[in-house]
Amino acid sequence: MKFSHIGLITDTPQPGETWVEKTRVWTTDHTKHPFHVEWIRFAPDSPVTGPVRDRPHIAYQVDSIEASGKGLRVLLEPWSVTGTLRVGFYEYADGTVVELAEGSRHP
């Protein structure tokens, strides 16, 4: 696993946000932030509930989401964000919300 970013929740629109239809959120590109922060802003009708919506997360780049997610509680099943990037959200035993990413945001 390689550290990717930390995801923080906001209600304030951020510069450079992009729309993710699957989860109905706006996100920023963590690679453009000096401390690898991804800002997340949920649309009122976002289907995301629970810990992913209520808590910050820490994200890791992994070779296999399924292998890295073993033993963790699934919060959001892995899905394709782009043709080259899949992500899934999990919860560690202590309540930490973890995003596992496989592939690349940029082709």
C-alpha positions in Angstrom: 0.0 0.0 0.0 1.1 3.5 -0.8 -0.4 6.6 0.8 -2.5 8.6 -1.6 -4.4 11.3 0.2 -6.7 12.2 3.0 -10.4 13.0 2.2 -12.0 15.9 4.1 -15.7 16.7 3.9 -16.9 20.3 3.2 -20.1 22.1 2.5 -18.2 24.9 0.7 -17.6 24.7 -3.1 -13.9 24.3 -3.8 -11.8 25.5 -6.8 -11.3 22.8 -9.4 -14.0 20.5 -8.2 -15.1 17.7 -10.5 -18.4 15.8 -10.4 -18.7 12.1 -9.6 -22.1 10.9 -10.8 -22.0 7.4 -9.1 -21.8 8.9 -5.6 -23.2 12.4 -6.5 -20.3 14.3 -5.0 -17.9 17.0 -6.0 -14.2 16.3 -5.3 -10.9 18.0 -5.8 -7.8 16.5 -7.2 -5.5 15.6 -4.2 -2.5 15.6 -6.5 -2.8 19.4 -6.8 -2.9 20.0 -3.1 0.5 20.4 -1.3 -0.6 18.0 1.5 -2.6 15.6 -0.6 -6.0 16.7 0.6 -9.1 15.8 -1.4 -12.1 17.9 -0.5 -15.5 16.2 -0.8 -18.8 17.9 -1.1 -22.0 15.8 -1.1 -25.0 16.7 -3.2 -28.2 16.7 -1.1 -29.4 13.6 -3.0 -26.1 11.7 -2.7 -26.8 8.0 -2.0 -23.7 7.9 0.3 -24.6 7.5 4.0 -22.9 6.5 7.2 -19.2 6.7 7.9 -18.1 7.6 4.3 -20.4 10.7 4.4 -19.8 11.6 8.1 -16.1 11.1 8.6 -12.8 11.9 6.9 -11.0 9.1 5.1 -7.4 8.1 4.4 -6.7 6.7 0.9 -4.1 4.2 -0.3 -3.0 3.1 -3.8 -3.0 -0.7 -3.9 -2.3 -3.4 -6.4 -5.6 -5.2 -5.6 -8.6 -3.7 -3.8 -10.0 -7.2 -3.0 -6.7 -8.4 -1.4 -6.1 -5.2 0.5 -9.7 -5.0 1.7 -9.7 -8.5 3.3 -10.8 -8.3 6.9 -12.2 -4.8 6.6 -15.9 -3.9 6.7 -17.1 -2.9 3.3 -18.8 0.6 3.3 -19.0 1.1 -0.5 -18.3 -1.8 -2.9 -15.5 -1.1 -5.4 -16.6 0.7 -8.6 -15.0 2.2 -11.6 -14.5 6.0 -11.3 -12.8 6.1 -14.7 -11.8 3.5 -17.2 -8.4 3.2 -15.4 -9.4 3.8 -11.7 -11.4 1.6 -9.3 -12.1 2.6 -5.7 -13.8 1.0 -2.7 -14.4 2.3 0.8 -13.8 0.2 4.0 -13.8 0.6 7.7 -11.0 -0.6 9.9 -11.8 -2.1 13.3 -11.1 1.1 15.1 -13.5 3.1 12.9 -11.0 4.5 10.5 -12.6 5.0 7.0 -10.2 3.8 4.3 -10.4 4.3 0.6 -8.5 1.7 -1.5 -7.7 2.7 -5.1 -6.5 0.4 -7.8 -5.2 1.8 -11.1 -4.7 5.4 -12.0 -6.8 8.5 -12.1 -5.0 9.6 -15.2 -4.6 7.2 -18.2 
